């Protein structure tokens, strides 16, 4: 699901760039190439349409980014838990004067912290 939302964000970003490039910095944009007022979209309406679509795509990107963050996989949280667990250090015998060959070394093995 998150991959789908991220792909929608990328499409919205590309469309935003295209709509911004279609606008003129001085407000002309597509209206500068409009030959007459008899067209379906007049010069003023083209600028309004491009501006509204640009704002709408920007809002869509923000909403999709928040949604992707909310629905992100919980796998990263499990990795954070595993990295925060500490393993006890290997302990040494309390009395070093005893015969060390007779005793087996004491080793603390980490326990399995994964949830099953």
C-alpha atoms as an extended CHARMM CRD file, in Angstrom:
* protein
*
       116  EXT
         1         1  UNK       CA              0.0000000000        0.0000000000        0.0000000000  PROA      1               0.0000000000
         2         2  UNK       CA              2.8040000000        2.3790000000        0.8520000000  PROA      2               0.0000000000
         3         3  UNK       CA              4.4810000000        1.7050000000       -2.4880000000  PROA      3               0.0000000000
         4         4  UNK       CA              1.2750000000        2.6700000000       -4.2870000000  PROA      4               0.0000000000
         5         5  UNK       CA              1.0140000000        5.9250000000       -2.3170000000  PROA      5               0.0000000000
         6         6  UNK       CA              4.6500000000        6.7680000000       -3.0400000000  PROA      6               0.0000000000
         7         7  UNK       CA              4.0750000000        6.1750000000       -6.7540000000  PROA      7               0.0000000000
         8         8  UNK       CA              1.0720000000        8.5390000000       -6.6010000000  PROA      8               0.0000000000
         9         9  UNK       CA              3.2930000000       11.1430000000       -4.9330000000  PROA      9               0.0000000000
        10        10  UNK       CA              5.8350000000       10.8320000000       -7.7530000000  PROA      10              0.0000000000
        11        11  UNK       CA              3.1460000000       11.2130000000      -10.4210000000  PROA      11              0.0000000000
        12        12  UNK       CA              1.7300000000       14.2580000000       -8.6310000000  PROA      12              0.0000000000
        13        13  UNK       CA              5.2420000000       15.7820000000       -8.4320000000  PROA      13              0.0000000000
        14        14  UNK       CA              5.8170000000       15.3250000000      -12.1690000000  PROA      14              0.0000000000
        15        15  UNK       CA              2.4070000000       16.8420000000      -12.9620000000  PROA      15              0.0000000000
        16        16  UNK       CA              3.1340000000       19.7610000000      -10.6410000000  PROA      16              0.0000000000
        17        17  UNK       CA              6.3910000000       20.4680000000      -12.4420000000  PROA      17              0.0000000000
        18        18  UNK       CA              4.6190000000       20.3520000000      -15.8140000000  PROA      18              0.0000000000
        19        19  UNK       CA              1.8640000000       22.7180000000      -14.6800000000  PROA      19              0.0000000000
        20        20  UNK       CA              4.3950000000       25.1220000000      -13.1810000000  PROA      20              0.0000000000
        21        21  UNK       CA              6.4210000000       25.1300000000      -16.3930000000  PROA      21              0.0000000000
        22        22  UNK       CA              3.2570000000       25.8500000000      -18.3840000000  PROA      22              0.0000000000
        23        23  UNK       CA              2.7620000000       29.0520000000      -16.4040000000  PROA      23              0.0000000000
        24        24  UNK       CA              4.5870000000       32.2410000000      -17.2040000000  PROA      24              0.0000000000
        25        25  UNK       CA              6.3300000000       33.9810000000      -14.3340000000  PROA      25              0.0000000000
        26        26  UNK       CA              4.6160000000       37.2390000000      -15.3090000000  PROA      26              0.0000000000
        27        27  UNK       CA              1.1750000000       35.6420000000      -15.4690000000  PROA      27              0.0000000000
        28        28  UNK       CA              1.1020000000       34.9860000000      -19.2070000000  PROA      28              0.0000000000
        29        29  UNK       CA              1.7520000000       31.2890000000      -19.5850000000  PROA      29              0.0000000000
        30        30  UNK       CA             -0.7010000000       29.5550000000      -21.8740000000  PROA      30              0.0000000000
        31        31  UNK       CA             -2.7730000000       32.7020000000      -22.1320000000  PROA      31              0.0000000000
        32        32  UNK       CA              0.0080000000       34.3890000000      -24.1220000000  PROA      32              0.0000000000
        33        33  UNK       CA             -0.5130000000       31.9090000000      -26.9510000000  PROA      33              0.0000000000
        34        34  UNK       CA             -4.3030000000       32.3340000000      -26.9630000000  PROA      34              0.0000000000
        35        35  UNK       CA             -5.2610000000       33.9410000000      -30.2640000000  PROA      35              0.0000000000
        36        36  UNK       CA             -8.7430000000       35.1620000000      -29.4980000000  PROA      36              0.0000000000
        37        37  UNK       CA            -11.4280000000       35.4720000000      -26.8950000000  PROA      37              0.0000000000
        38        38  UNK       CA            -13.6760000000       33.0230000000      -28.7610000000  PROA      38              0.0000000000
        39        39  UNK       CA            -11.7910000000       29.9880000000      -27.5070000000  PROA      39              0.0000000000
        40        40  UNK       CA            -13.2020000000       27.5340000000      -24.9780000000  PROA      40              0.0000000000
        41        41  UNK       CA            -10.8970000000       28.7630000000      -22.2340000000  PROA      41              0.0000000000
        42        42  UNK       CA            -10.1080000000       32.4270000000      -22.3870000000  PROA      42              0.0000000000
        43        43  UNK       CA             -6.7610000000       33.9260000000      -21.3980000000  PROA      43              0.0000000000
        44        44  UNK       CA             -7.8280000000       34.7110000000      -17.8440000000  PROA      44              0.0000000000
        45        45  UNK       CA             -9.4650000000       31.3290000000      -17.2940000000  PROA      45              0.0000000000
        46        46  UNK       CA             -6.3190000000       29.4600000000      -18.4410000000  PROA      46              0.0000000000
        47        47  UNK       CA             -4.2150000000       31.1780000000      -15.7950000000  PROA      47              0.0000000000
        48        48  UNK       CA             -6.8460000000       30.5240000000      -13.1150000000  PROA      48              0.0000000000
        49        49  UNK       CA             -7.0910000000       26.8530000000      -14.1130000000  PROA      49              0.0000000000
        50        50  UNK       CA             -3.3190000000       26.3180000000      -14.0650000000  PROA      50              0.0000000000
        51        51  UNK       CA             -2.9810000000       28.0400000000      -10.7160000000  PROA      51              0.0000000000
        52        52  UNK       CA             -5.8220000000       26.0250000000       -9.1350000000  PROA      52              0.0000000000
        53        53  UNK       CA             -4.4210000000       22.7450000000      -10.4600000000  PROA      53              0.0000000000
        54        54  UNK       CA             -0.9570000000       23.6400000000       -9.1420000000  PROA      54              0.0000000000
        55        55  UNK       CA             -2.3180000000       24.3870000000       -5.6650000000  PROA      55              0.0000000000
        56        56  UNK       CA             -4.4500000000       21.2520000000       -5.7570000000  PROA      56              0.0000000000
        57        57  UNK       CA             -1.4980000000       19.0530000000       -6.7060000000  PROA      57              0.0000000000
        58        58  UNK       CA              0.5950000000       20.6270000000       -3.9450000000  PROA      58              0.0000000000
        59        59  UNK       CA             -2.1050000000       19.8520000000       -1.4000000000  PROA      59              0.0000000000
        60        60  UNK       CA             -2.4240000000       16.3200000000       -2.7590000000  PROA      60              0.0000000000
        61        61  UNK       CA              1.3160000000       15.7700000000       -2.3200000000  PROA      61              0.0000000000
        62        62  UNK       CA              1.1300000000       16.9080000000        1.3160000000  PROA      62              0.0000000000
        63        63  UNK       CA             -1.8810000000       14.6810000000        2.0750000000  PROA      63              0.0000000000
        64        64  UNK       CA             -0.3170000000       11.6600000000        0.3670000000  PROA      64              0.0000000000
        65        65  UNK       CA              2.9850000000       12.1820000000        2.2060000000  PROA      65              0.0000000000
        66        66  UNK       CA              1.1810000000       12.2380000000        5.5570000000  PROA      66              0.0000000000
        67        67  UNK       CA             -0.8500000000        9.1640000000        4.5900000000  PROA      67              0.0000000000
        68        68  UNK       CA              2.2920000000        7.2870000000        3.5530000000  PROA      68              0.0000000000
        69        69  UNK       CA              3.8710000000        8.1130000000        6.8960000000  PROA      69              0.0000000000
        70        70  UNK       CA              0.8400000000        6.8810000000        8.8180000000  PROA      70              0.0000000000
        71        71  UNK       CA              0.5710000000        3.6560000000        6.8040000000  PROA      71              0.0000000000
        72        72  UNK       CA              4.2890000000        2.9270000000        6.6470000000  PROA      72              0.0000000000
        73        73  UNK       CA              5.2960000000       -0.6320000000        7.3790000000  PROA      73              0.0000000000
        74        74  UNK       CA              5.9500000000       -1.4790000000       10.9880000000  PROA      74              0.0000000000
        75        75  UNK       CA              9.1120000000       -3.3370000000        9.9740000000  PROA      75              0.0000000000
        76        76  UNK       CA             11.2540000000       -0.2940000000       10.7420000000  PROA      76              0.0000000000
        77        77  UNK       CA              9.8300000000       -0.1620000000       14.2900000000  PROA      77              0.0000000000
        78        78  UNK       CA             10.8540000000       -3.7670000000       14.8670000000  PROA      78              0.0000000000
        79        79  UNK       CA             14.3620000000       -2.9840000000       13.6530000000  PROA      79              0.0000000000
        80        80  UNK       CA             14.5350000000       -0.0870000000       16.0890000000  PROA      80              0.0000000000
        81        81  UNK       CA             13.5410000000       -2.3970000000       18.9390000000  PROA      81              0.0000000000
        82        82  UNK       CA             16.2070000000       -4.9290000000       17.9890000000  PROA      82              0.0000000000
        83        83  UNK       CA             18.9190000000       -2.2920000000       17.7930000000  PROA      83              0.0000000000
        84        84  UNK       CA             18.0020000000       -0.9090000000       21.2310000000  PROA      84              0.0000000000
        85        85  UNK       CA             18.2830000000       -4.2380000000       23.0490000000  PROA      85              0.0000000000
        86        86  UNK       CA             21.5150000000       -4.6950000000       24.8990000000  PROA      86              0.0000000000
        87        87  UNK       CA             23.4180000000       -7.9340000000       25.2220000000  PROA      87              0.0000000000
        88        88  UNK       CA             25.0350000000       -8.6670000000       28.5620000000  PROA      88              0.0000000000
        89        89  UNK       CA             28.8310000000       -8.7850000000       28.3860000000  PROA      89              0.0000000000
        90        90  UNK       CA             30.6450000000      -12.0640000000       28.7860000000  PROA      90              0.0000000000
        91        91  UNK       CA             31.3420000000      -12.5790000000       32.4670000000  PROA      91              0.0000000000
        92        92  UNK       CA             34.6880000000      -13.7120000000       33.8140000000  PROA      92              0.0000000000
        93        93  UNK       CA             35.1800000000      -16.0730000000       36.7550000000  PROA      93              0.0000000000
        94        94  UNK       CA             34.9920000000      -14.3700000000       40.1450000000  PROA      94              0.0000000000
        95        95  UNK       CA             38.2130000000      -15.8680000000       41.4840000000  PROA      95              0.0000000000
        96        96  UNK       CA             41.0720000000      -15.9620000000       39.0100000000  PROA      96              0.0000000000
        97        97  UNK       CA             43.2820000000      -18.0840000000       41.3490000000  PROA      97              0.0000000000
        98        98  UNK       CA             41.2050000000      -21.2430000000       40.8780000000  PROA      98              0.0000000000
        99        99  UNK       CA             42.1130000000      -23.8820000000       38.3640000000  PROA      99              0.0000000000
       100       100  UNK       CA             40.6610000000      -22.5150000000       35.1400000000  PROA      100             0.0000000000
       101       101  UNK       CA             41.0850000000      -25.8170000000       33.2860000000  PROA      101             0.0000000000
       102       102  UNK       CA             38.5850000000      -27.5460000000       35.5500000000  PROA      102             0.0000000000
       103       103  UNK       CA             35.8650000000      -24.9670000000       35.0030000000  PROA      103             0.0000000000
       104       104  UNK       CA             33.9920000000      -24.4060000000       31.7920000000  PROA      104             0.0000000000
       105       105  UNK       CA             33.9460000000      -20.7810000000       30.6770000000  PROA      105             0.0000000000
       106       106  UNK       CA             30.7610000000      -18.8970000000       31.5150000000  PROA      106             0.0000000000
       107       107  UNK       CA             29.2040000000      -17.4230000000       28.4220000000  PROA      107             0.0000000000
       108       108  UNK       CA             25.9960000000      -15.4300000000       28.3580000000  PROA      108             0.0000000000
       109       109  UNK       CA             24.1020000000      -16.0820000000       25.1520000000  PROA      109             0.0000000000
       110       110  UNK       CA             21.5820000000      -13.4990000000       23.9780000000  PROA      110             0.0000000000
       111       111  UNK       CA             17.9810000000      -14.5670000000       24.1550000000  PROA      111             0.0000000000
       112       112  UNK       CA             15.7010000000      -14.5900000000       21.1480000000  PROA      112             0.0000000000
       113       113  UNK       CA             13.8610000000      -11.2570000000       21.2160000000  PROA      113             0.0000000000
       114       114  UNK       CA             11.7590000000      -11.8100000000       18.1150000000  PROA      114             0.0000000000
       115       115  UNK       CA              8.0320000000      -12.1280000000       18.6200000000  PROA      115             0.0000000000
       116       116  UNK       CA              6.4680000000      -15.2850000000       17.2870000000  PROA      116             0.0000000000
